Amino acid sequence: MPARPKLKDVPSIRGALRLYRVTSIVTGTFLLLLVLMMISRYGFGNDIGYGGTYGGFYFLPRDVITDAGGFNISTLILILHGWFYVVYLFSDFRLWSLMRWSFVRFLLIAAGGVVPFLSFIVERHYHRTATAQLAALETASVPQETAAP
């Protein structure tokens, strides 16, 4: 029989679910930006820049952005996605350990941060799963009133 979450952990699990939902949306969004940035960089040879002599947003080779005094948005996307993925993994681990799920689920959720669109799909599925398990746990723990004879 698989392990079930503990009733005393329900408030912590609800907090972990909120953190997981936020981190999965942010990480998934930055992953999509990262894919667009990679297409721009390796498909067209341009990075996304901002400011400098060209002003606003623009697509130019990396060295041109630096020479023009602009800010390289592509590098920012790389760095932010990396750090948000670390936070995403932490929220994944916290939810996984509190829910006492199998290690395979941990790996599936972790894959959401590296496969485009998967974080949105996985988050929705496991949020529903966790919510249903918590509802069942709370229902099972409520003492049933006995009928009067």
Buried (B, 14 or more C-beta within 10 A) or exposed (E): EEEEBEEEBBEBBBEBBEBBBBBBBBBBBBBBBBBBBEEBBEEEEBBBBBBBEBEEEBBBBBEBBBEBEBBBBBBBBBEBBEEBBEBBBEBBBBBBEBBEBEEEBBEBBBEBBBEEEBBBEBBEEBBEEBEEBBEEBEEEEEEEEEEEE
